[in-house]
Amino acid sequence: MKMMKKIAAMSMMAVALVASTTTAFAAKDFSDVPRGYWASKEINAVVEDNIMQAYDDGTFKPEELVSRGDFVKMLLVTVGSDDMQVKIANPFTDISASGTKNYSDILRSEQLGLVYGYPDKTFKAARIMTKAEATSVLSHITTDTACDESILDKFSDKDTIPAWAAKSYPKAIKYDLYVNYPDEKELLPNKKLNRAETAVLLYKLKNQLNLVKSQYKNAGLGVEHLDVYDKAEVNTVTIMETGVVVDAKNVLKVYFVNDFKSKEHAAGDVVEFYAKEDVYTTEGTLVIPAGSKMIAKIQEIVPSEKMNKNVKVVPVFEKLILPCGKTVPFYAKPLKNDGVLTENRWVKPLAYTAGGGAIGAAVGTGFAAIPDPKKYGVGAAAIGLPVGAGVGLVTGLVTNGVNYSAKEGEAVLVELCKPLTVPNK
């Protein structure tokens, strides 16, 4: 009983350690976004997903206001249509290819019908977005649903919602595509939108892309498929003009660059993998060229324990380096064993079993000295091997597990945690 309690306590400590390590690993360090900031989680997430960008000085500027042009660009990235080919002429009188920031994105938005211009044929790209405008856009591009306007009754300032946005808010509230900070009972629809509020809105939208109408998302050149692993939860790849987007949950095969032995490594070490050969979609589009490197960092090595608990290596994949030298984010984890690398749990017991059997055979020869073996129904082969193997199995089960090791070129299946964007230029 004491042994079981000790094992349970150690397991809980290991889980706590993994959780705390993961939090520290994922956090970003913006000098103006402390960890206790109300939108820090969302800010970290949208920066990691390249939806929004940090500044060169290491700041995020969460209170900085967001223009219509910048909002359009961020929204296109969120829904996966930022690489769509522009096929329309410029319909606006106040923007131009040479003088307007985000010019192509504004045309993409117009082509898709994301963010509308004004009746006087202007777009006003530099004009600051309001919360009502942003909420209205998100409501506009998401699937229609029946909404009771009484959902607004919990907000003290519902009467300040502009008339043109009145029908958008009930759906946005139902889908939780709105921001009500710092007072959860206030919408502040006419407040100018800042970067922190934008991060929260786009983070929420990114995590509910299933709500976005199909005509607005992944408006690339088409969708193709991978067949690396036939049991993969997802196998779709979106083909864009400038590259491909491999959807999250796809499975890829990577190979160790060097021999790996867990006893020679520690948390924080970098481990390199590579693509052994070109990875193509089943339709023939190159996804990842041979020789590309996948860089992982060891988040933790869980040591062996008694009762046949083998060493566990927890790698976190961070980036993909293409043969051309370009680096892109690559978020993945080992497909099997809950994201860890470990030897099969029976490797050590079976090794002990074989060794025990050999020893048992030798010991069993002693039974040949029994005056009348038949009287007992035993003999060297009859008892020595089973007893020796049984002892070996028990020994393997109750002693420490084995370290994890892999040979150079050994393959590992990994599952993408986030979409992988691979440029072709």
N, C-alpha and C positions, 0 to 999 in steps of 0.2 A: 504493500500500500504506500509506504514511504517513497519507494522508487517511482511509482506512478505519479505521485504528487510532484516529485522533483522534475520528472519529465514534462508534466503539464506546465509547471512554472517556467521551465526553460523555453518551452514552445511559445508561451505568451510573451516572454522577453524578446524572443527572436522576431515575432510578429511586430512588436512595438518598435524594435530597432529598424525593421524594414520600412515601416510607415514613416518614422521620423526622418530616415535617410532620404526617402522619396520626396518628402516635402522640401527638404533643404536643396535637393538636387534640382527640383523643378523651378524654384524661385528665381526671379530676375532681380537685378540690383540697379534700380533707377534712383538717382540721388534725390529726386523730388517725389518719389512714390514709396513711402515707408511701408513696411509689411502690414501695418495695421490700417492702411488706407482703405476706404470703403470699397473701392473698385480694383484693388491690386490684383486679385485673381483674374479678373476679366482682362485687365491690361496685359498681364503676362501672357495670357492665352492668345490674344489677337496679335501680339508682337511675334510670338513663336510661329503663328500661322501666316505671317507676312501680310495680314490684313491691314495692320497699321504699323508705322515705323517709328522707332525711337530716334532721337536726335544725336548728332555726332558727339555732343558733349556729355552723353550718358544720361540725358534727361528725357522724360516723356511729355512734360508740359500738360498735365491732365486738365488744367483749367483753361487752356488755350481754346478759342472758339474754332468751329469747323465750318468751312465754306461749302457751298453747294457742289462745286467742282471736286473738292477733296472727298466729300461724302459719296459722290457717285463712284469715284475710283475704288474706295474701300468696299462699297456695296457690291461692285462687280467681282472683286476678289472673293468676297464672302460666298457668293452664289456660284462661283466657278465660271464666270462668263467674261473675265477680263482679257481673254485672248481671242475673243470672237472677231472674225473678219468684218471690217466696216464696209457696208455695201450701199450706204446712202450718201447723198450730197448734204452738205451743211445747210440746215434749214434756218439757222439763227443768224441774226444780223450783228450780234455783239461778240462773236467768238471767231477766231481764225487759227489756222495751223501754226502760224509763226508767232502769234502773240498771246495765246491762251494756254495756261497750264491745264493739263488733263484734257486736251482737245479731243483726242481720239476716244477717250473714255466717255466723254459727253455724247459723242456721236453713237457709241455703242449703246449707251443708256437710252438715247432717243430711238434707236433702231429696235431695241427690245421693249421700249415703253416702260422703263423703270421710273425715272424721275422726269416729270414733264417740264417743258419750258413755259413761258408766259404768253398770253394772247397776242402781245405786240411783237411776237417772233424773236424775243430775246431769251437768253438762258440765265443771265446774271450769275456767272460762275463764281465770282468773288463774294457774292452775297452770303451772309452767315445763315446757316440753317436754324430753324427753331425746333423745339421738341415736338411741336404739333406736326410740322412738315415731315420730320423723320418718322414719327409714329404713323402718319398717314401713308407714307411710302411702304413701310413694312406691312401694313394692313392691306394695301393695294396688291402686293405681289404674293400674298399667301392665300391658300385655298379658302373659299367661301364657307361660312358656317352660320347656323342660326344663332343669333345673340340677342339676349334680352337687354334693353338699354338700362334696366335697373342695376346692371352690374357696375354702373358708374356712381351709384348712390353712396358708396363708401368713401368717395372723394369729396372733400369740402369745397373744392374749386371747380367742380364739373361744369358749372355755368360759364366758366371762362374759356371753354374749348371753342375755337372759331367755328362758325357755322359750316364752313367747307370741310372741316375735319370731324364733324359730329358723328357721322356714320362710320368713320374709321376706328374710333376709339373702342367701342364695345368689343370688336373682334380682337384688337390689339391687346386689350386687357385679358380677354379669355385665353389668348395664346401666350400671355406673359411676355409680350414684345413691347415693353414700355419701361420707363425709368421713373421712379418716384422717390428720389433721394433729395434732401435729407429727411423729409417728412413723408412717411408712407401713406398719409391721408391726402397728400397734395400731388397733383399732376404737373402743375406749372407749365401748361401747354405753350404759353407764349414766351417762355424763357429761351434765350439763345443757347444753342447746343454746344457743349464743350467736348473735349477729347475723351475725358473719362466717361461721360454719358454715352458717347458714341461707341466706346469700347464695350460697354455693358450691352447696348442694343445689338451690336453685331455679334458679340459672343453668344447671346441668346438665339439669334437667328441661325448662326453657324451650327448650333446644337439642335436645331429643329428644321433642318433643310428639307425634311420630308413634308413640311407645311408649304414650302415654296412651290408655286405653280410651275409645271414642267417647262413652259415656254421661256422662263426667265433664268433657269439654272443650267450650267454645263453646256452653254451654247457654243460648242466648239465645232469641229469638223465631223464628229461622230463618236460612237462608242464601240470599242473592241474588247477582246477578252484574253486572259492568261490561262494557261493550263499547267502551271508548275505543280500544283497539288490539287487533285480532283475533289478533295473534301474541303477546300477553302470556302469560308463563309461568303466571300465576295470574290469575283474574278473580272470585274469591269475596269477598263482603262479608257479615259476620255482623251481623244486625239485633238490637240490644239494646233494652231498655226506654228507656234514656236516650240512645241514639244508635246509631252504627254503628261497626264495626271493619273497616277495609279491610285485607285480608291483605297481607303482604309479597309482593313480586314483581308486584303489580298495577301497571298503567301508567296514568298520568294526563297530561293535557295542560295545561300552564301557559303564560302569556303574559308577555312582558317589559312591565313598567310604563313604562319609559323606553327611549330609544335606548341602545345599549350599544356601546362601542368598547374593545377590549382595551388599546389603547395609552394609554388615559386612566385605566386602573385598575391596582391592585396587589393583592397578597395581603393578605387581611384586610378588603378592602372588602365592603360589604353590597350585594347586588343584590336587587331586589324583582320578584316575579312575581305574577300574579293569575289567578283563575278568571273567564274571560270570560262564562260562562253557567252556570246551574245544572247540576250533575252528578248524574244520577239512575242508579239501577240499572235494568236492563232490566225489572225487575218494578215499577218506579215509586217507589221510596223515594229521597228526597233524601239525597245523600251529602255534597256540598260546595256550599254556596250561592254564587251569582254574587257577585263582588266580594270574595271571600275572598282574602287575600294570603299568598303563600308566600315566606318570607325565606330567602335563601341567602347564605353567606359564601364569598368566593373563597379557596380554600385555596392555590392556586398559579396563576401564569401562566407557562407554559413558552414561552420566546421562540422566534422562528423560527430555523431553521438552514438551512444550504445543503442542496442535493439536494431542494428542494421540501418541506421540513418546515414546515408552517404553524403559526402560534401556537396553543397549546392553553390553554384556560381550564378550570380544575378547580373547579367550584362544589360546595359542600356545603350541602344544604338542612337547615335547623335547626328551623323552626317554621311553623305555620299560624295565621294570625290571622283569625278569623271576623268577619263584618260586625258582630256583636254586641259585638266587642271581646275575646272570650275567645281565649286562646292555647293551642295544644296542640302537642306535639312532632311534627315532620314530617321524617322521615329519608328522603331520596331522593337520586337521582343521575340525570344525563342517561342516557337509555336507550342511546343509540348511542355509538360511538367510545370504548368502555371508560370511560364516565362523564365524558368531557370534551366541551367545546364547541369545535369547530374548523371551519374552512371545508373544503369538499370539496377533497381533495388535488389535483384537476385544475383548480381555479378559476384559479390563477395561470398555469400552463403554457398553458391555453387562451387566456387573455388575451394572453399573449406571442405565441401562435401567430397570433391574429388580427392583432395589431400587426405581427408579422414578415411576415405575408402581404401586408399593405398596403405595407410598405416594399419587400418583394420585388417586388411588381407594378411599383412605380416604378423600382426598379433594373433590373427585367427589360426595361424599354423600351430599355435600352442594347443588348440583343441585336438589336434591329431594325436597328442600324447594321452588323451583320455583313454583308459583301458577299454572301454566299450562304447565308442561314440554312438553306435546305433541305439544303444539303450536310452540315450538322451535325445536322439534325433538331430544331432548337430554335427558340424564339421567345419573346416577352415573356410570353405566357400559359403556354406550355409549361414554361418554366424559372423565371420570376420568382416565381410564386405558390408552387409546391412548395418551391423553395429558401428563399424568405422565410419560409414557414410552418415549414419544418424548422428553420431558424435560431431562429425564435421559440420552438419547442417545446424545443429544447436549452437556450436561454437561460433559459426558465422552470424547467427541471428543475435547473439547477445554481446558481441564485441563491436568495437568501433567500425564505422563504415569506411569506404575507400574514397580516395581523392578523385577529382574529375580530371581527365586528360583527353587530349585530342591530337591527332597527327596533322602535320602540314597537309593541306588539301582536303581535310575531312569536311563533309558537308553538314550544314545546319539549316533547318527550315525556320524562317522567321515570318512573323505576321506584322503587317504595317499597323501601327497605332493611329497614324494620321495619314491623310493623302500625301503621296510622294509626287512632287512636280519635277520632271526631268526635262531640261531644255534641250533643244536640238541645234542650238546656235552657240 
